[in-house]
Amino acid sequence: KAKAAPRRSPETSATFFGYPWSEWFEMRDAGRACLAERAAEGGVITYGELWDTIATRVGRELGSPHLPLPRLLKDIAEVTIKDGEPNPTAIVVQQDGDQEPGAGFFRDAVGLHELPAVEEPAKGEDWVMSDAQRTYWTGQVAALYEHHGDG
């Protein structure tokens, strides 16, 4: 069996998704701040709105979010959870009108050991949120709003 390539990092590559690492970390921090502000308002945010806000905050055009944004969300979740805070990506939704996260949120939660592996949605299949996924997600949203809100 072939050994997996090491995860890309500043030690193993100059860029990530074509962004210099310093810019990637700036994008991550801008996204984290944006999510904290939206949580303080008790709202949700679409992928597109988040990407546009990150671009505005870092002061440059970032190109298509298709490949980098899912990974950026995972990095935001990872660093925030490591800091002992609720997962801010719980309030990121596909499009206006949606109130729930997509399957990728739960895949990341499994990858970050926030949910057991059995709760990882299969890729390329229709998916319906399980009771355990819903409990995790609603708990994260409530904790996020409380952490960033007034009360």
PyMOL commands that set and color helices and strands:
alter all, ss='L'
color gray80, all
select helices_A, chain A and resi 21-40+47-58+68-82+88-91+103-111+117-119+131-148
alter helices_A, ss='H'
color red, helices_A
select strands_A, chain A and resi 15-16+19-20+45-46+92-93
alter strands_A, ss='S'
color yellow, strands_A
deselect
rebuild
show_as cartoon
